[in-house]
Amino acid sequence: MAVRRSAGVLLYRRAADGGVEVLLGHMGGPFWARKDAGAWSVPKGEHEPGEEPLEVARREFAEELGSPVPAHDLLDLGELRVTSGKLLTVFAAEGDLDAAACTSNTFDLEWPPRSGRVQQFPEVDRAAWFPVEQARTALVRGQVPFLDRLLARLVHS
């Protein structure tokens, strides 16, 4: 069985205090509606064999946040096997975006379960900027190492 792969973009900006902030999306749908800690994600999505991860990352960012990546140069933060078992490749981009203006594509889900009623939910129901230390508790656990990779790359650039 082929390994499922995803790719995403971690947008960051320099804060007024000299720290780093990252833009995360809160996962949409009824399962995540009342969760906050561990319910935020790097905007990302699955890709098929043969698709370039960078192209997928840019596409998924635009689909999930309603705006293209506001940067041309992206840093490759590598890949990790996340808790879902997927291999996730993340690229970092320095830029700014109005989190309140973000709008996501939607997915269909039978809700409530076994009701026969299909509803649409946004993949990302809201976006927000987080200082890196707050992002550590907001992000789903498997994506947290990308924060350290980002900080390490920024120190060496």
Disulfide bonds with the S-S distance in Angstrom:
none
